[in-house]
Amino acid sequence: MTENDMTAWIEIDGEVYSVPKQALATIRPNESPIITTSFLPNDTLQQLVYQNYRTPTSVYKKTTNNRFETQNVYKFIDYHETEKTFNYEMDGIKYIFEKPVTEGSKVTSIVSGMEQEELVRAIHYTVTTEAGTFNNVVEIPFSGFFAPGYGFIYNHYGNQLMSYE
């Protein structure tokens, strides 16, 4: 990403963060939503269309209650919930969100068998992307933005949800 792709550069405690033009977020001071109900893609979704930096468009179609697939066997979305976690996997990258999801709560990501622990940076009241406006969006520092009822919606590497049905 270049400076022209950003709306702002923000410095917090010596760390510099960027705000992309495509993701405008609103958060109210001294308040943060807490996500206790289902965080995973909702049952009514039938199709998710993503754009990413490697392929122009990927269409994920619902195949079972908790799974979306593309024609490429390596590209899929799988999710489930336990008493203690929300589990979301996209294209082989797993995200395990501890319940309840709050600012500072733990998220474990697993890529090629390697575990990495991250903390939820923020929960935004609204985030607007190409696909629409989403509420209570969870931001994870290196992984991107996840919206309750939809899953992954955006990251700083150019991957984003473009539309859904």
C-alpha positions in Angstrom: 0.0 0.0 0.0 1.1 3.5 -0.7 0.5 6.8 1.0 -2.2 7.5 -1.6 -4.2 4.5 -0.5 -4.5 5.8 3.1 -6.7 8.5 4.6 -4.6 8.9 7.7 -1.5 7.8 9.6 -2.1 7.5 13.3 0.6 7.2 16.0 -0.4 5.5 19.3 2.2 4.8 22.0 5.0 5.1 19.5 3.4 2.7 16.9 2.2 4.0 13.6 -1.0 2.7 12.1 -2.7 3.5 8.8 -6.4 4.0 8.0 -7.1 2.8 4.5 -9.5 4.7 2.3 -11.7 1.7 1.8 -12.3 1.1 5.5 -13.8 3.9 7.4 -14.4 3.0 11.1 -16.2 4.7 13.9 -15.5 3.9 17.6 -16.9 5.8 20.5 -14.4 6.8 23.3 -14.4 4.9 26.6 -16.9 2.4 25.2 -16.4 -0.8 23.3 -18.9 -3.4 22.2 -18.6 -6.9 23.6 -19.5 -9.8 21.3 -21.1 -12.7 23.1 -23.5 -14.0 20.5 -22.5 -15.7 17.3 -19.6 -14.0 15.6 -19.5 -16.5 12.6 -21.2 -16.2 9.2 -25.0 -16.3 9.5 -27.1 -19.1 8.3 -28.8 -17.0 5.6 -25.6 -16.2 3.6 -25.4 -18.3 0.4 -22.4 -16.7 -1.3 -19.4 -14.5 -0.5 -17.4 -12.7 -3.2 -13.8 -11.7 -2.3 -11.2 -9.8 -4.1 -7.6 -10.4 -3.2 -4.1 -9.4 -4.3 -3.4 -12.8 -6.0 -6.6 -13.5 -7.8 -9.1 -10.9 -9.1 -12.3 -12.5 -7.6 -13.1 -15.6 -5.6 -16.7 -16.7 -5.3 -17.4 -18.8 -2.2 -20.7 -20.7 -2.3 -22.3 -22.4 0.7 -22.0 -26.1 0.5 -23.1 -27.1 4.1 -24.3 -25.3 7.1 -20.8 -24.3 8.2 -18.8 -24.3 5.0 -18.3 -22.2 1.8 -16.2 -23.5 -1.1 -14.8 -22.2 -4.4 -13.9 -24.3 -7.4 -10.3 -24.3 -6.1 -10.1 -27.0 -3.4 -7.6 -25.0 -1.4 -9.9 -22.0 -1.1 -12.7 -22.4 1.4 -14.4 -21.0 4.5 -15.2 -23.2 7.5 -16.5 -22.2 10.9 -17.9 -23.5 14.1 -18.5 -22.4 17.7 -17.7 -24.0 21.0 -18.6 -22.9 24.6 -15.3 -21.0 24.8 -14.4 -20.0 21.2 -15.5 -18.9 17.8 -13.5 -20.8 15.2 -13.1 -19.4 11.7 -10.9 -20.8 8.9 -10.4 -19.2 5.5 -8.1 -20.7 2.8 -6.2 -22.8 5.4 -5.7 -20.0 7.9 -7.4 -20.7 11.2 -8.6 -18.0 13.6 -9.7 -18.9 17.1 -11.4 -16.1 19.0 -11.8 -16.5 22.7 -15.3 -15.7 24.1 -16.5 -13.1 24.8 -14.7 -11.1 22.1 -13.7 -7.8 23.6 -10.8 -5.3 23.0 -7.7 -7.1 24.2 -9.2 -10.6 24.1 -7.0 -13.4 22.7 -7.1 -14.6 19.1 -4.9 -17.5 18.0 -4.1 -17.7 14.3 -2.7 -20.9 12.8 -0.9 -20.7 9.4 0.9 -23.8 8.0 0.9 -25.3 11.5 2.5 -22.3 13.1 0.5 -20.7 16.0 0.5 -17.0 16.6 -1.3 -15.2 19.4 -2.7 -11.8 18.8 -5.0 -9.5 20.7 -8.1 -7.8 19.5 -6.9 -4.2 18.8 -10.4 -2.7 18.6 -14.1 -3.4 18.1 -15.5 -0.7 15.8 -19.1 0.3 16.0 -19.3 0.5 12.2 -16.9 -0.2 9.3 -17.8 0.6 5.7 -16.2 -1.3 2.8 -17.1 -2.1 -0.8 -19.6 -4.7 0.4 -21.5 -2.4 2.7 -21.5 -1.2 6.3 -20.9 -3.7 9.1 -21.5 -3.3 12.9 -19.3 -4.4 15.8 -16.3 -5.1 13.6 -13.3 -6.8 15.3 -9.9 -5.5 14.3 -6.9 -7.8 14.7 -3.5 -6.1 14.1 -2.0 -8.3 11.3 -5.1 -10.3 10.2 -7.6 -7.6 9.4 -11.3 -6.9 10.1 -14.0 -9.5 11.0 -17.7 -8.7 11.1 -20.2 -10.7 13.2 -22.5 -12.7 10.8 -20.1 -12.4 7.9 -16.5 -13.3 9.0 -13.5 -11.8 7.3 -14.3 -8.5 5.5 -11.0 -6.6 4.9 -7.2 -6.4 5.5 -4.4 -4.0 4.7 -3.0 -6.3 2.0 -5.9 -5.7 -0.5 -8.1 -8.6 0.4 -11.7 -7.7 0.9 -15.3 -8.9 0.8 -16.8 -7.3 -2.3 -20.4 -8.6 -2.0 -22.6 -11.3 -0.4 -26.0 -12.9 -0.9 
